[in-house]
Amino acid sequence: MKRKAGQDRSITANWRPATLAIRGGTARSEYGETSEALFLTSGYTYDKAADAAARFAGEQEGMTYSRLQNPTVEMLEQRIALLEGAEACRTMATGMAAMTAALLCQLQSGDHLVGGRAAFGSCRWLTDTLLPKFGIATTVVDARDPQAFLDAVRPETKVFFFETPANPTMDVVDLRAVCGIARERGIVSVVDNAFATPALQRPMDFGADVTAYSATKMMDGQGRVLAGAVCGSKDFIDNTLLPFTRNTGPTLSPFNAWVVLKGLETLDLRIQRQSQSAITVGRFLEGRVPRILHPGLPSHPQHDLAMSQMSATGPIFAFEVADRAQAHGLLDALALIDISNNIGDSRSLMTHPASTTHAGVAEDKRIEMGINEGMLRLNVGLEDPQDLIDDLDQALRQVGL
């Protein structure tokens, strides 16, 4: 591969996803390194004062400051954009920085947003608490029903914001229908695609305008660093998102970008294996627990929709036991699976959403979202699935299941 082939869209357009995940976005220095170089620098120098002026005026290509550009970060942005099928991408320090920027960059006082009610706890805080502080009205709907979005539209509606599959209830949103409603009315659809990643689902293929990620999950995939990303058209990224991030500074560090670049190299291998293992573990649990919420199983009410939008349903799903006491008892009885609020890791992790990820959501809203005291969320890792089943089996028996 030539030094800058990975950043030449006329070349990368012919590469398939597995190749893009390894080589997309790569730009080698004059040293010809095989692995992407790590540029640890805050600023850049110029041969002449006129060069500095030209770069800041946008008349000359090149770096100015690492809050805006960094060669390592730029390689990650190009790779994610290529995998997403997007024109452009900007990375952020965390997933929540990405979600916040994707919304605040395009909303102002007097605007209205329609959001999916089933969402990560911090995303609900954005829609329920932060946006109203800035005079942005929000309406939360059952995102499983496209008609609910249509019914909530007002003349001042600017954005639809939802995730699919949703965290932790695994609600699936009809991307083509909801994004179609948005497009017809000039509304921007912003999809949190963190549970799927572009390896399993590309919302823009179904009409989404913007996708946002916690790249901490699965893109890194090994519990090492925090990162976020926003993908969209070049016009949206350069003229709507960039002015916001340039002046507010939710910047991803070059080191974290480099780690995520390494994670993307194995994303497809990991997520396919973890998806298969999650089906195996889910089938075991289906006969042992009162209720399981797994889009990859035919018992899920939106199984057909999930399979029409996703190549596989990922490593994460939820199930329910009787109450908080039984849920905590099961967690405490685990010997192999870790108790952790994280997801997307190569290690199997389990958490009790009502007391961790969604503890900051009011109880009535948690109930509205479908999160009860007996719900547990499981991230199936790369361990042998039979070892995970054995661990779950002994833990279930200890709590009477």
N, C-alpha and C positions, 0 to 999 in steps of 0.2 A: 504494500500500500504506500502510495506517495505521501509526502509530508502533510498535505492539507486535503487529501481526498475525502476524509471523514466529514469535512465541512463544506463539501461541494455537492449541492443538492442535485445537480445533473448526474452525479455518480451515485450518491446514496439512494436516489429514487429507484435504482435497480436492485437494491439490497433487501433481503428479507429480514423479518424481525430479529431472528437469532443473530444475524450478522450485525445489524444495527446496534444490538445490545453490547456487542464487543467492540465495534469500531466506529460507530456513529459519533460524530462530533469531535473525534480525535484530531488534534493538530500538533504535529511533532516539531520540536525546536531544531535548531541547526545541528544538535548533537545526535539526532536520529534515535532517540530513546524508544523502546518498545512500549513500555507502560507510560500512561499519561504523566506529564511532569507536574509537580506540585509547586506552584508559585506562591511563596509566602512573602508577600509585599503589600504594603498599604498604598504606596503611590508609585509614580512612574516619572521618568525624566525625559527631557526633550533636547534635541540638538540645537534648536534655535527658539527664541521667544515667539517667533511667528508660527512655529509648529504648535506650541501650546495654545496660542490664540485660535488657530485653525481647528484644533481638536475640540476645544470648548464651544466653538461656533458650529460644530457638526460638519465642517468642511473637509476634514481629514480623518481617515480611519486611524484607530489606535486607542490605547488605554489612557485614562486620565486619573482615576482614583478607584480603589478597590471597593468602595461603596457602590460604584456604578458598573465597573467591569474588572474582571480578573481572568486570565487565560484558563486557569483550571476550572473556575466556576462556569465560564462560557462553554467549555467542552461538555460539562454536565447538562447545561441548558439545551444545547443543541441535540444531545443524545436523547433527552426526555422528549423534546419536541418531535424528533424523528420517530420515536416509538409511539408517540401519541397520534401521529398523523397531523400535527399542528404546524402552523407557520412559524410560531415562535414560543419561547418559554422564558420565564424569569423565575429564579430560585429564591427561596427565603430561608431565614434562620430556623424556622420551625413550621410544622404543619398549620398551627393556628395563626402564625404570621401570614401564611399564604391565604387562609380563609378570610382573615380580616382585611388584607390588602385587596383581595379579589372583590370584596363588597364595597369597602369604603372608597376605593378609587373611582367608583362610578355612581355613588349615591350622595345625595345632599338633602338638606332639610326640605320637607314637603314631598319627598318621594315615598314610594310604597314598595315593599318587598313581600312576596309570598314564599314561605318556607315550608319544608317538610317537617312534620312534628316529630318523627322518629329520627334522631340525630345524636351525634356525640354531644356530651353535656356542655362542653365549651362552645360548640356551634349554636346550641340553644341559647346560651348566655349572650352570644352575639345578637341573635334575632330578638330575644325577649328583653334584654337589658341594655346592651350597648347602643344599638341603632336608635331606639326611642330617645336616648339621651341627646342625640343629635337631630331630633325632629323627624326621624325616618320612621314611618309607620310600618308595622309588620302584621301579617296575618299568617297563622300557622294552620296547615291543613293536613289531612290524611293523604300523604303523597301517593298511596297505592291507587287512588282514584283520580284520574286525569280531570274529570269533571269538577273536582274540588278546586283545582287550580283555576279553571275557567270561571267558576262561580265567584272566586275571590278577586278577580281582576278589577281594578279601578282605572280611571283615566290616568292617574299618576303612578301606576305600577311600572316599575323599571326593571325588576329582577325577579326571577324564580331561582331559589336556592334549595338544593336537596342532595341527599346522598343515596346511592343504591349499589349494593345492598346497604341497608341502614344499620348503624351501630347503636345498640346491640341486638335489636329485634329482628334483624335480617329481612325487613320489609324490602320489596323489590318495586322500583318505579318503572313504569312504561316510558322509556326514554323517547322513543319516536313520537308517542302521543303528546307527552308533556312539552317536549322541546318544540314540537310542531305548533302547539297552542301559543308558545312564546314567540316563535318566529313570525307567525301570522299577525301578531299584534305589536311587533317591534320591541318585545321584551327580551332582555338578555338572560339566557339560561346558564346558571353556574352550577356545575355538578361536582360534588365531592366524590372522587373515584378511588379513595384510598384503600378500601377493602378489596378492590379488584385489580388495580394498577392497569396500565395499558397492555400488559401481557395477557389479561383475561377479558378486558372490556375497554372499548374506545368510544366514549360517549359522543365524540364529534362525528363518528360514523352514523349516528342516529339523530343528528341535528343540534347537538349541544354547541353553545358558543364558547364556553370557557370550562376548563376542567381544573380542579385544584386538588393538591395532594399533601398529605403528610408523607414525605419521602423517608421519614424515620421508619415507617412501616414497609416492610417487604422490599422496597427499592434498596435500602441498606440491608434490611432483613436479618441482621445478626446482632441487634441490640447495642450498636456502638455509638451512633451519633444522631443528632436531631437535624432535620432538614425539611423544607417544604418547597412546593413548586406550583406555578400557575401557568397554564397553557392557553393559547388563543390565537386569534389572527394577529398578523404583524402590526396592523393598525391599532388593535386593542392593547397589545403589549407595549408598543412604543409610545403611543399617544394618550392612553388612559391609565395604564398600570404604572409605567416607568416614572412619570412625573410624581406620582404618589410615593413610590419606593425610594426614588432619588432623594426626596426631602424628608422622609420619615425614617429611613435606614434599617429596615428589617433584613439586613444583609447576611447571606450565607458565607461562612468562613471557607477559605480555599481548602483547608484540611478536610473539613466535613464533606465538601464537594468531591474531593478525591476519594474519600471512603465510599460515598454513594456510587461514584463511577465504578468502583471495584464491585460493589454489590450488584449493580445492573448486569454485570457480565454473567452472573449466575441466576438472575431473576427467573427466567423461563424454566430452567431446570428445577429450581427450588419450588416455585409456585405450583408447577404441575405435579410434582411428587407430593407436596403438602396437600394439594386438592384431593388427590387420590386417597391419601391416608385419612383425610377428614371424612370422606365418604365411608371408608371402612369403620372408623370410630363411630361415626354417626349411626350407621346401621346397628352397631352393637348397642348404643344408648337408646335407640328407638324402642327397643323391647324392655327397657329397664326403668325409664323415667316417665313421669306423667305426660310431659310434652316436650317435643324437640322442634327447634326452628332452624332448619337446614335447607337452603334453597336447592341443594344438590340432590335431595331426596324427594321422590314422588309425593310423599306425604305433605310437603310444603304447599300451601295453597297457590303460590305463584311459581311453582317449579317450572312449568312450561315457558312462562315469560322469561324467567332467569336464564334458561337454556337457550332461548332465542336471542339473547343479548350478550351472553358470556360464553367463552370457550370452555370454561370450567368455573366452579363456584367458589374456589379459594379455600384457605385453611381455617376460616373462622366461622363459628356458628354458636347458637345459644340453645340452652335447654332449661327446663324448670323442674324444681323440686317443691316440697310443700311450703316452705317458709324460710325466713332468714336463718333461723337456728339450724335447720337441716342443711341449708346451703353452706353456712360457715363450718358445720361439722364435716361435710364432705371435703371442703377445701383443706381443713386441718388434717384429714385422714390421708391425703395424697402423699405418696412417697417419692414419686418420680416427677410428676408434673408440678411446675412451680406456681405458687400464688403470686400473681403480678398483674398490674393494671395495663401492661403493654400488650400490643398485638403485632403480628407480622414478623415475628422472630423465628429463627430456625429452631428454637427450643419451644416445647409445648408449655403454654401458660394458661392459667385460668383465673378469672376474677368474678367478684360479686358486684355487678354494676351499681345497684342501688346504694351501696356503701362506699363506692370508690369513684368510678368514672362519671357517675351521674348523681353523686352525693350532693352536689351543689344545685341540683334541679329540685324545685319544690315537689313535695310528695304528690299533690294532685296532678302536676304536669307529668311526673314520671308514670303515673297510672294511665294518663291520657296517651302517653307514648307507647304503652304496653309493657313497661318495665315493672315487674312486681318483685316482692321481697324474696321470692324463690328462684329468680332467674340467675343463671350462671352463664358466662361467656367463655368459650374455649378456643384457644389458638393452637391448632395442631401443628407440631413442628416436624423435624426431619428424623426423629427417632423411629425405631421399628414400631409400626402401628400396633402390633400384638403386645408389645411392652406397655404401650399407653392403655390398651384395653385391660390388661392385667391390673394396672394401677387403678384404673377407674372401677374395675370390678370389686377389688378389695375395699376401696373407699365407699362405694355404694352399699356394700354389705354392712359396713360399720355404721351407716346411718339408716339401716333398715330397708334398703331398696335392692 
